[in-house]
Amino acid sequence: MKLATAFAGALMGLGGLLLTDTTAALAQGQPVPEIKLLTWPAAKYQHYFETSNYVAEGWRKLGLKVTLDPQPFPSPMLSKWFKEHDFDVVMSVLSGSPQRSEPDFFTNAQFNSRNSAPGDSNVGSFASAKVDELGARQLALYDAQERRKVIHELQRVLADEQPEAVIAYVVNTFAMNTAKVDIPGYEDTSDGPRSLWNMLRLTSKSGAPVRIGRTIDQGTFNPLAATIVEDFNTLSLVYDKLVELGPDGSPRMWLAQSLAVVDPTTVVVKLRQGHSFSDGKPVTADDVKFSFDYLKRWNAVYFKKYLEKLASVEIVDPETVRFTLTEAYAPFIINTLGQVPILPKHVWADVVEKTGIAKPQDFRNMPLVGSGPYVLRYWREGQEISLQRRADHFAKPASDLLIIVFGSAELVGASLKKGDIDVSFQPIVPTVVKEFAAEKNVKLIQARSNGHMSMRYNTARPALANRALRQAMAHAIPYEAIIDDVLGGDAGRSATPIVPVNAFWHDSSIPLPAYDIDKAKAILKAAGFSWGPDGALRMPAK
């Protein structure tokens, strides 16, 4: 009897201890679940993998358990990232391109809650009524100055919400031989010397064509078949567009003399007069209407998404074209008017019938007739592209161009040193930048990318849905160490996904998050987080 009583008492005592421990655990909150960081394989993407390592080490200082999950790229990494959303955090790398200077791409498109379906841009399933509201508002604002104000406000909200921690943008280094060429009035753009604005200024000191080295050959000179950035960069030299993206990211009139937004779904373009195609035929409103209708009718793969909201194109008079949209859509100015090439109707209208091809995408497009600042003289596939400047073009290029294709970045660099080319359009390999800086007559040109790398959070995970945790994690990333140690100094910082080179849209007033573990812990503590005896971070008590 005494033994039974003692045993019962012991059980009661143990139960009391268990109850006390459970109560304490509840008061403290559950441990923050382990974070799986989806990243790139070290073998081929060492700098991305090492960046993830640095970030993980910083987060561990907050008491977080972080495990790297390197996956082969592109498969299955892209599927886990964009389709399955199978990650807690992903090392996101969104590369830059002139077309991505349209401010919607890095803001509303990435974080609007409507874009969370598998395969869409909002891979972290982030949801914010304010972001959705601002995103919708800016889409309806065609006035660049008014839209800029909303885009700035949108960036401030994103900086506070932290659906991603922007780590850095890449700085690419190009080189040119100053004894052979110059770029008077050089424009600081994301593409550096490859930008249209700088290519037009490339000046040969001897009068010979400027010899340009790059590693990727042209895939096609048919705008309906083109899909990659390099193809469109060259096509922009031989075909005009109504609008061009300015060096600061704002739209500039090009083949269009003026542009008026009559109402939210009606845009009227007045054409520049007296301009002609390279075969001497005039550029008319009929060519403009034809180009948009033709690309849409034949489902030109690259342009399909940019033409979705275009309902109709009408000729008002020989100098004027009216575009009617299905809904208000401000990116139409840069994304559509700023990318669709104006084709000569007299060349393309009956090309299928005349050549017997199944579709215009199969047309080789030689000889090429365009209205752009250069004429394609010849294309020796895998070797050279010769472009002759048009002295009668309103942009008046400074020199002829000879693009020479090499098999590697190392070969481009060696050819520049030897004097076989005048300028490298292939970024110099970071490990040999100092070597090139020591070369006589070699000038290094640094170009800040408008893309960026970041840590994108999957806010469908309960812990990462907590804004304070995301804010704290932003202060536990060793940004400067990553830039110096991992990226070799060839990178810069931004507090917002619209980075500084996209100057017109970037909000420079937003402060950069500092690497400050004490501040990060203070944010967590103020939000009710705590730490267990083992130092592990615990969620706020319910």
Buried (B, 14 or more C-beta within 10 A) or exposed (E): EEEEEEEEEEEEEEEEEEEEEEEEBEEBBBBBBEBBBBBBBBEEBEBBBBBBBBBBBBBBEBBBBBEBBBBEBEEEBEBBBBBEBBBBBBBBBBEBBBBBBBBBBBBBBBBBBEBBEEEBBBBBBBBBEEBBBBBBBBBBBBEBEEBBEBBBBBBBBBBEBBBBBBBBBBBBBBBBBBBBBBBEEBBBBBBBBBBBBBBBBBBBBEEEBBBBBBBBBBBBBBBBBBEEBBBBBBBBBBBBBBBBBBBBBBBEBBBBBEBEBEEBBBBBBBBBEEBBBBEEBBBBBBBBBBBBBBBBEBEBEBBEEBBEBBEEBEBEEEBBBBBBBEEBBBBBBBBBBBBBBBBBBBBBBEBBEEEEEEEBBBBEBEEBBBBBBBBBBEBEEEEBBBBBBBEEBEBEBBBBBBBBBBEEBBBBBBBBBEEBBBBBBBBBBBEEBEEBEEBEEBBBBBBBBBBBBBBBBBBBBEBBBBBBBBBBBBBBBBBEEBBEEBBEEBBBBBBBBBBBBBBBBBBEEBEEBEBBBEBBBEBBEEBBBBBBEEEBBBBBEE
